[in-house]
Amino acid sequence: MAPNVIADFDDPLYTTNEAAAHLGVSSQHLINARSGNGRGPRPTKIASHRGVLYRASDCLVYELDLFLAKMSKNRNAAA
């Protein structure tokens, strides 16, 4: 029996280099960020692909998390 597969064609997958370019960081920085304490965009492993891929939505969530953390830090510093 085949596993259930959900394909979301509106959420493209990025390679490490593409995700890094989208986020404006070096590829090595992206790798270090996700392997550290679970930071960075959530990697997606696909059997037919040798490396990890990153969903565009996960990159967006990561960017939003960074923005909110920065705003919170600025807000606490102003208080």
PyMOL commands that set and color helices and strands:
alter all, ss='L'
color gray80, all
select helices_A, chain A and resi 16-23+27-35+56-78
alter helices_A, ss='H'
color red, helices_A
select strands_A, chain A and resi 13-14+43-45+52-55
alter strands_A, ss='S'
color yellow, strands_A
deselect
rebuild
show_as cartoon
